[in-house]
Amino acid sequence: MRIIPAIDIIDAKCVRLSKGDYDTKKIYNKNPLEVAKEFEAHGIEYLHLVDLDGAKSKHIVNHKILELIASKTNLKIDFGGGLKTDEDLKIAFESGADQVTGGSIAVKDPVTFTSWIQKFGADKIILGADANNEKIAVSGWQEESDKELIPFINEYQKQGVTYVVCTDISKDGMLQGPSFELYQRILKETKNLKLIASGGISTFDELPKLAEIGCEGTIIGKAIYENRISLKQLESYILNQ
């Protein structure tokens, strides 16, 4: 299982929110590159970089941070937040993203999102299936749609999607543990899905459980920043897999 630390960006700073609420913003580091380099120094190969300004503005904003991290580290970066147009996508890939995550766009403009899968390939495009009460949430989680989580994933699998990041919003940033049962059900009701668990990771012991369920990767945010999971532990886990 891939270990994918998260860096969320507001005003070019590394922050975390709780349940996607911008009013809960906590700044952890004013230098995202410093954070990324520390991850890399501990054997981490992947990074989930979220442009929270972009998510709110509905277009890419923090591509310079992406470019900086991509040019100064060897981390494989998946980038999301505010990607709405072909131009946004072009900027993200030109700035060094290995993959991009589309969430709101997949709900609000399925034609464009499907064209991205066809144009760039399933390895480059991740479906962001972020849900509250198993209903897909959009616009930086500020809105809830009428889309049911598992049918939504199934529908996009038919369009070629293989990678899905699923965040249970009620868990995100709460350090109360991930939605094991939800992920189990998703994997049971889909085929050949590369499911990346996100939200709620709070202790190191949860990682082997997610791997056992069959998650392809897990995104870890606040647990690292609040020192619930150390980078040394993650380094050891990566080495011993």
VOBA-1610 file (N, C-alpha, C; in pm, whole numbers, padded with zeros to 5 digits, always signed):
BEGIN
Met+00084-00120+00000Met+00000+00000+00000Met+00087+00125+00000Arg+00057+00216-00091Arg+00136+00340-00100Arg+00100+00435+00014Ile+00202+00496+00071Ile+00184+00598+00174Ile+00195+00734+00105Ile+00088+00814+00118Ile+00081+00941+00044Ile+00049+01054+00143Pro+00151+01122+00194Pro+00123+01236+00282Pro+00055+01350+00203Ala-00021+01429+00276Ala-00093+01540+00213Ala-00034+01674+00253Ile-00028+01763+00156Ile+00000+01904+00184Ile-00117+01983+00126Asp-00190+02052+00213Asp-00300+02138+00170Asp-00252+02282+00173Ile-00281+02354+00065Ile-00226+02489+00051Ile-00335+02596+00055Ile-00314+02694+00144Ile-00390+02820+00142Ile-00288+02932+00156Asp-00298+03032+00068Asp-00203+03146+00070Asp-00058+03099+00070Ala-00030+02994-00007Ala+00106+02938-00023Ala+00161+02878+00106Lys+00075+02854+00204Lys+00118+02793+00331Lys+00057+02655+00345Cys+00125+02572+00424Cys+00080+02435+00451Cys-00019+02438+00568Val-00145+02401+00539Val-00250+02410+00640Val-00326+02278+00652Arg-00412+02267+00752Arg-00509+02158+00760Arg-00642+02218+00803Leu-00748+02157+00751Leu-00884+02193+00791Leu-00946+02074+00863Ser-01059+02097+00929Ser-01139+01988+00985Ser-01270+01982+00908Lys-01301+01863+00856Lys-01423+01840+00777Lys-01438+01938+00662Gly-01324+01985+00609Gly-01329+02075+00494Gly-01374+02216+00524Asp-01386+02251+00652Asp-01434+02383+00692Asp-01317+02482+00695Tyr-01325+02582+00606Tyr-01215+02678+00594Tyr-01196+02760+00723Asp-01300+02772+00803Asp-01290+02847+00929Asp-01206+02774+01034Thr-01178+02645+01009Thr-01098+02567+01106Thr-00950+02564+01067Lys-00913+02646+00971Lys-00776+02645+00917Lys-00670+02656+01027Lys-00572+02567+01018Lys-00457+02574+01109Lys-00331+02569+01023Ile-00245+02668+01040Ile-00120+02672+00961Ile-00015+02588+01032Tyr+00044+02493+00958Tyr+00149+02407+01017Tyr+00288+02448+00973Asn+00297+02504+00854Asn+00429+02545+00805Asn+00408+02648+00695Lys+00489+02753+00697Lys+00476+02855+00594Lys+00557+02820+00470Asn+00628+02705+00476Asn+00713+02665+00364Asn+00679+02522+00321Pro+00585+02504+00227Pro+00545+02371+00183Pro+00661+02287+00127Leu+00759+02354+00064Leu+00873+02281+00009Leu+00953+02213+00120Glu+00969+02283+00230Glu+01039+02228+00346Glu+00971+02099+00394Val+00839+02102+00399Val+00760+01986+00441Val+00780+01871+00343Ala+00770+01902+00213Ala+00785+01800+00109Ala+00923+01735+00114Lys+01025+01816+00136Lys+01163+01764+00144Lys+01181+01671+00264Glu+01114+01705+00372Glu+01121+01620+00491Glu+01055+01484+00463Phe+00942+01487+00395Phe+00877+01361+00356Phe+00975+01276+00274Glu+01034+01338+00174Glu+01125+01267+00083Glu+01244+01209+00159Ala+01294+01284+00256Ala+01410+01240+00334Ala+01380+01113+00415His+01250+01086+00437His+01210+00967+00511His+01159+00855+00418Gly+01205+00858+00295Gly+01175+00748+00204Gly+01039+00753+00138Ile+00967+00862+00158Ile+00834+00875+00097Ile+00849+00916-00049Glu+00771+00853-00135Glu+00783+00877-00280Glu+00666+00955-00338Tyr+00556+00963-00262Tyr+00433+01021-00317Tyr+00385+01139-00233Leu+00312+01228-00300Leu+00258+01345-00231Leu+00121+01379-00288His+00026+01407-00199His-00107+01453-00237His-00110+01603-00207Leu-00110+01684-00312Leu-00102+01829-00297Leu-00238+01890-00334Val-00297+01960-00239Val-00432+02014-00260Val-00429+02166-00258Asp-00480+02223-00365Asp-00490+02368-00379Asp-00626+02412-00323Leu-00630+02442-00193Leu-00758+02479-00131Leu-00807+02616-00180Asp-00713+02704-00213Asp-00753+02832-00274Asp-00820+02805-00409Gly-00764+02710-00482Gly-00819+02673-00612Gly-00959+02613-00599Ala-00975+02526-00499Ala-01106+02462-00477Ala-01214+02568-00453Lys-01176+02671-00381Lys-01272+02778-00349Lys-01293+02870-00470Ser-01185+02895-00542Ser-01191+02990-00655Ser-01242+02927-00784Lys-01247+02792-00784Lys-01293+02715-00902Lys-01199+02730-01022His-01072+02754-00994His-00967+02746-01098His-00834+02729-01026Ile-00734+02680-01098Ile-00604+02654-01035Ile-00543+02785-00984Val-00488+02782-00862Val-00429+02902-00802Val-00283+02879-00763Asn-00256+02770-00691Asn-00123+02750-00632Asn-00031+02661-00717His-00034+02682-00847His+00051+02599-00935His+00199+02629-00917Lys+00231+02748-00866Lys+00373+02781-00843Lys+00431+02695-00731Ile+00349+02664-00630Ile+00393+02575-00522Ile+00415+02434-00578Leu+00323+02391-00664Leu+00338+02261-00731Leu+00468+02256-00809Glu+00492+02360-00887Glu+00613+02368-00969Glu+00740+02364-00883Leu+00737+02437-00772Leu+00851+02443-00681Leu+00882+02304-00623Ile+00778+02237-00571Ile+00798+02104-00509Ile+00841+02002-00615Ala+00778+02009-00731Ala+00810+01913-00839Ala+00953+01932-00889Ser+01001+02055-00891Ser+01135+02081-00944Ser+01246+02057-00840Lys+01211+02063-00712Lys+01311+02052-00606Lys+01309+01917-00533Thr+01213+01829-00568Thr+01209+01695-00509Thr+01182+01594-00621Asn+01192+01466-00587Asn+01156+01360-00683Asn+01021+01298-00650Leu+00944+01365-00565Leu+00815+01311-00525Leu+00720+01304-00646Lys+00643+01197-00650Lys+00539+01184-00753Lys+00414+01249-00695Ile+00372+01356-00759Ile+00267+01440-00700Ile+00133+01421-00770Asp+00031+01394-00688Asp-00104+01407-00744Asp-00161+01538-00691Phe-00220+01613-00782Phe-00258+01752-00754Phe-00408+01769-00775Gly-00473+01835-00682Gly-00616+01860-00697Gly-00657+01992-00634Gly-00778+02032-00665Gly-00831+02157-00610Gly-00853+02261-00718Gly-00977+02276-00761Gly-01010+02383-00856Gly-00984+02353-01002Leu-00954+02229-01034Leu-00928+02196-01175Leu-01062+02184-01249Lys-01088+02279-01335Lys-01221+02285-01399Lys-01214+02283-01552Thr-01101+02327-01606Thr-01092+02340-01752Thr-00969+02268-01805Asp-00966+02250-01936Asp-00849+02191-02001Asp-00724+02274-01972Glu-00743+02406-01963Glu-00631+02496-01935Glu-00576+02473-01795Asp-00666+02455-01696Asp-00623+02423-01559Asp-00539+02297-01558Leu-00587+02197-01632Leu-00519+02068-01636Leu-00381+02082-01701Lys-00376+02158-01809Lys-00251+02182-01880Lys-00149+02247-01785Ile-00194+02347-01709Ile-00105+02416-01614Ile-00054+02318-01509Ala-00145+02234-01457Ala-00107+02137-01353Ala+00000+02040-01403Phe-00021+01984-01521Phe+00076+01889-01575Phe+00208+01959-01612Glu+00199+02078-01668Glu+00321+02152-01704Glu+00398+02196-01579Ser+00326+02210-01468Ser+00391+02251-01342Ser+00451+02132-01268Gly+00430+02011-01320Gly+00499+01895-01262Gly+00412+01789-01198Ala+00280+01801-01208Ala+00192+01698-01150Ala+00208+01568-01228Asp+00216+01456-01155Asp+00217+01324-01219Asp+00074+01277-01246Gln-00014+01311-01152Gln-00156+01279-01166Gln-00235+01399-01119Val-00360+01407-01163Val-00449+01511-01112Val-00576+01444-01059Thr-00635+01507-00960Thr-00759+01457-00901Thr-00872+01553-00936Gly-00978+01498-00992Gly-01097+01578-01024Gly-01213+01530-00941Gly-01273+01621-00865Gly-01388+01586-00782Gly-01514+01656-00831Ser-01522+01787-00804Ser-01641+01864-00843Ser-01667+01856-00993Ile-01560+01864-01070Ile-01574+01860-01217Ile-01640+01731-01263Ala-01611+01620-01193Ala-01669+01490-01232Ala-01819+01487-01209Val-01866+01571-01115Val-02011+01580-01088Val-02076+01683-01179Lys-02013+01800-01188Lys-02077+01913-01255Lys-02054+01919-01405Asp-01945+01860-01451Asp-01915+01862-01594Asp-01855+01728-01636Pro-01938+01622-01633Pro-01888+01488-01664Pro-01830+01474-01804Val-01878+01555-01897Val-01827+01548-02036Val-01679+01585-02039Thr-01645+01696-01971Thr-01505+01740-01966Thr-01420+01638-01891Phe-01468+01592-01776Phe-01389+01497-01697Phe-01364+01367-01775Thr-01466+01318-01843Thr-01451+01196-01923Thr-01352+01218-02037Ser-01354+01337-02094Ser-01258+01367-02203Ser-01115+01365-02152Trp-01095+01405-02024Trp-00961+01401-01965Trp-00911+01256-01953Ile-01001+01167-01912Ile-00964+01025-01899Ile-00921+00971-02035Gln-01000+01007-02137Gln-00970+00958-02273Gln-00841+01019-02327Lys-00820+01146-02298Lys-00705+01218-02353Lys-00574+01182-02283Phe-00576+01174-02149Phe-00452+01156-02073Phe-00432+01014-02021Gly-00540+00936-02018Gly-00529+00798-01972Gly-00564+00783-01825Ala-00610+00663-01790Ala-00660+00636-01654Ala-00550+00646-01549Asp-00423+00632-01587Asp-00314+00642-01490Asp-00288+00785-01445Lys-00337+00880-01523Lys-00309+01022-01496Lys-00423+01093-01423Ile-00543+01037-01436Ile-00662+01105-01384Ile-00722+01025-01269Ile-00728+01088-01152Ile-00786+01025-01034Ile-00926+01084-01010Leu-01021+00996-00983Leu-01154+01043-00948Leu-01158+01075-00799Gly-01195+01197-00766Gly-01212+01236-00626Gly-01355+01210-00584Ala-01375+01105-00506Ala-01510+01069-00462Ala-01521+01099-00313Asp-01543+01226-00283Asp-01548+01270-00144Asp-01694+01277-00101Ala-01725+01216+00012Ala-01866+01200+00045Ala-01900+01233+00189Asn-02022+01280+00206Asn-02081+01304+00336Asn-02209+01221+00341Asn-02220+01133+00436Asn-02336+01043+00441Asn-02356+00969+00309Glu-02243+00934+00247Glu-02240+00860+00120Glu-02301+00936+00003Lys-02311+01069+00017Lys-02348+01155-00095Lys-02225+01235-00134Ile-02197+01242-00265Ile-02078+01312-00313Ile-02088+01461-00282Ala-01978+01516-00228Ala-01971+01659-00197Ala-01880+01728-00299Val-01912+01853-00328Val-01838+01928-00431Val-01800+02067-00381Ser-01724+02138-00466Ser-01684+02277-00438Ser-01611+02291-00305Gly-01501+02215-00294Gly-01424+02219-00170Gly-01507+02175-00051Trp-01601+02080-00081Trp-01690+02021+00021Trp-01791+02121+00076Gln-01807+02232+00007Gln-01904+02333+00054Gln-02047+02295+00014Glu-02060+02207-00085Glu-02193+02167-00132Glu-02205+02015-00134Glu-02327+01967-00111Glu-02354+01824-00123Glu-02436+01803-00250Ser-02399+01702-00329Ser-02476+01673-00450Ser-02577+01562-00421Asp-02654+01525-00523Asp-02751+01415-00504Asp-02692+01282-00549Lys-02562+01280-00580Lys-02497+01158-00631Lys-02463+01064-00516Glu-02503+00939-00531Glu-02469+00835-00432Glu-02326+00787-00459Leu-02249+00768-00353Leu-02106+00740-00364Leu-02073+00619-00453Ile-02123+00501-00419Ile-02079+00380-00491Ile-02130+00377-00636Pro-02257+00412-00664Pro-02299+00421-00805Pro-02216+00522-00884Phe-02177+00631-00819Phe-02094+00734-00883Phe-01960+00675-00926Ile-01897+00598-00836Ile-01770+00532-00870Ile-01791+00430-00982Asn-01896+00349-00969Asn-01925+00247-01072Asn-01942+00309-01210Glu-02012+00421-01212Glu-02039+00489-01340Glu-01908+00532-01407Tyr-01818+00587-01326Tyr-01691+00633-01384Tyr-01595+00519-01415Gln-01611+00407-01348Gln-01530+00290-01386Gln-01564+00249-01529Lys-01690+00263-01565Lys-01733+00231-01702Lys-01666+00324-01803Gln-01628+00444-01756Gln-01559+00542-01844Gln-01407+00522-01843Gly-01361+00422-01766Gly-01217+00392-01767Gly-01141+00428-01642Val-01206+00492-01545Val-01137+00531-01421Val-01086+00407-01346Thr-00961+00414-01300Thr-00908+00305-01216Thr-00868+00356-01077Tyr-00822+00481-01069Tyr-00782+00539-00941Tyr-00895+00622-00881Val-00926+00595-00755Val-01028+00674-00684Val-00975+00710-00546Val-00978+00841-00515Val-00951+00886-00377Val-01087+00906-00311Cys-01109+00837-00202Cys-01235+00851-00131Cys-01211+00906+00009Thr-01268+01022+00035Thr-01263+01083+00168Thr-01402+01083+00228Asp-01412+01025+00348Asp-01534+01040+00425Asp-01520+01172+00500Ile-01593+01273+00455Ile-01574+01409+00507Ile-01598+01417+00657Ser-01691+01337+00707Ser-01720+01341+00850Ser-01599+01299+00933Lys-01505+01228+00869Lys-01385+01181+00939Lys-01265+01275+00922Asp-01269+01356+00815Asp-01149+01429+00774Asp-01103+01528+00880Gly-00976+01515+00916Gly-00915+01607+01012Gly-00960+01586+01155Met-01039+01480+01179Met-01093+01459+01314Met-01009+01364+01398Leu-00914+01294+01333Leu-00824+01200+01403Leu-00902+01095+01483Gln-01012+01046+01422Gln-01094+00946+01490Gln-01095+00812+01418Gly-01002+00795+01324Gly-00995+00670+01250Gly-01069+00678+01118Pro-01022+00603+01017Pro-01084+00605+00885Pro-01211+00519+00878Ser-01279+00528+00764Ser-01404+00454+00743Ser-01377+00315+00686Phe-01328+00227+00771Phe-01293+00091+00726Phe-01410+00021+00656Glu-01527+00027+00717Glu-01643-00044+00662Glu-01683+00011+00526Leu-01677+00142+00512Leu-01711+00205+00384Leu-01614+00158+00275Tyr-01484+00159+00306Tyr-01385+00117+00205Tyr-01403-00030+00169Gln-01434-00111+00269Gln-01458-00253+00243Gln-01573-00271+00146Arg-01679-00193+00170Arg-01797-00204+00085Arg-01769-00156-00057Ile-01695-00046-00068Ile-01660+00006-00201Ile-01583-00101-00279Leu-01484-00163-00214Leu-01402-00263-00283Leu-01481-00389-00316Lys-01581-00418-00235Lys-01665-00534-00260Lys-01758-00509-00380Glu-01802-00385-00395Glu-01901-00352-00498Glu-01840-00293-00625Thr-01707-00298-00634Thr-01639-00254-00757Thr-01538-00362-00796Lys-01486-00348-00919Lys-01386-00446-00965Lys-01260-00374-01008Asn-01145-00431-00967Asn-01013-00380-01010Asn-00995-00231-00981Leu-01047-00187-00869Leu-01036-00046-00833Leu-00910-00022-00751Lys-00837+00085-00785Lys-00723+00127-00705Lys-00775+00235-00610Leu-00816+00190-00491Leu-00880+00279-00396Leu-00779+00340-00300Ile-00781+00472-00294Ile-00692+00545-00204Ile-00778+00600-00090Ala-00749+00552+00030Ala-00826+00593+00148Ala-00776+00729+00198Ser-00871+00811+00239Ser-00834+00944+00286Ser-00931+00990+00393Gly-00878+01054+00496Gly-00965+01110+00599Gly-00970+01026+00726Gly-00933+01089+00836Gly-00950+01025+00965Gly-00834+00942+01016Ile-00732+00919+00933Ile-00618+00838+00978Ile-00562+00903+01105Ser-00550+00823+01211Ser-00508+00884+01338Ser-00395+00810+01408Thr-00380+00679+01379Thr-00271+00603+01442Thr-00203+00513+01339Phe-00082+00478+01370Phe-00005+00392+01278Phe-00073+00256+01257Asp-00137+00203+01362Asp-00199+00070+01355Asp-00310+00061+01250Glu-00363+00175+01210Glu-00470+00174+01110Glu-00417+00143+00970Leu-00289+00166+00947Leu-00233+00147+00812Leu-00236+00001+00767Pro-00187-00095+00849Pro-00195-00234+00807Pro-00339-00281+00783Lys-00433-00225+00859Lys-00575-00262+00841Lys-00625-00217+00705Leu-00588-00095+00666Leu-00629-00044+00534Leu-00566-00127+00423Ala-00441-00167+00444Ala-00373-00253+00345Ala-00444-00388+00334Glu-00483-00442+00448Glu-00550-00572+00453Glu-00685-00568+00379Ile-00757-00459+00394Ile-00885-00442+00324Ile-00864-00444+00173Gly-00747-00392+00130Gly-00717-00389-00014Gly-00701-00250-00072Cys-00685-00149+00016Cys-00662-00012-00033Cys-00527-00006-00105Glu-00524+00061-00218Glu-00401+00071-00297Glu-00306+00176-00238Gly-00367+00274-00171Gly-00287+00380-00108Gly-00366+00443+00004Thr-00296+00520+00085Thr-00367+00597+00188Thr-00304+00734+00202Ile-00390+00834+00212Ile-00345+00972+00228Ile-00348+01006+00376Ile-00236+01058+00425Ile-00226+01091+00568Ile-00193+01240+00581Gly-00272+01310+00660Gly-00251+01453+00676Gly-00225+01492+00819Lys-00334+01524+00890Lys-00322+01581+01023Lys-00245+01491+01121Ala-00259+01358+01105Ala-00190+01265+01196Ala-00039+01286+01194Ile+00014+01324+01078Ile+00159+01354+01068Ile+00187+01488+01136Tyr+00106+01588+01101Tyr+00132+01723+01151Tyr+00113+01735+01303Glu+00025+01651+01356Glu+00000+01653+01501Glu+00086+01549+01574Asn+00181+01490+01502Asn+00275+01392+01559Asn+00206+01268+01617Arg+00093+01230+01558Arg+00028+01103+01597Arg+00098+00986+01527Ile+00145+01014+01406Ile+00222+00915+01330Ile+00353+00983+01292Ser+00465+00920+01325Ser+00594+00983+01295Ser+00642+00944+01156Leu+00725+01029+01099Leu+00784+01000+00968Leu+00876+00878+00978Lys+00935+00857+01094Lys+01019+00738+01116Lys+00935+00611+01104Gln+00815+00613+01162Gln+00725+00498+01152Gln+00688+00470+01006Leu+00660+00577+00934Leu+00622+00561+00792Leu+00740+00508+00711Glu+00859+00559+00743Glu+00981+00513+00674Glu+00999+00363+00696Ser+00982+00319+00818Ser+00996+00178+00853Ser+00889+00093+00781Tyr+00766+00143+00779Tyr+00656+00072+00714Tyr+00685+00054+00564Ile+00732+00161+00501Ile+00763+00156+00357Ile+00874+00054+00329Leu+00977+00057+00414Leu+01091-00035+00395Leu+01052-00182+00414Asn+00957-00206+00503Asn+00924-00344+00539Asn+00805-00403+00464Gln+00749-00328+00372Gln+00634-00381+00297Gln+00677-00494+00204
//
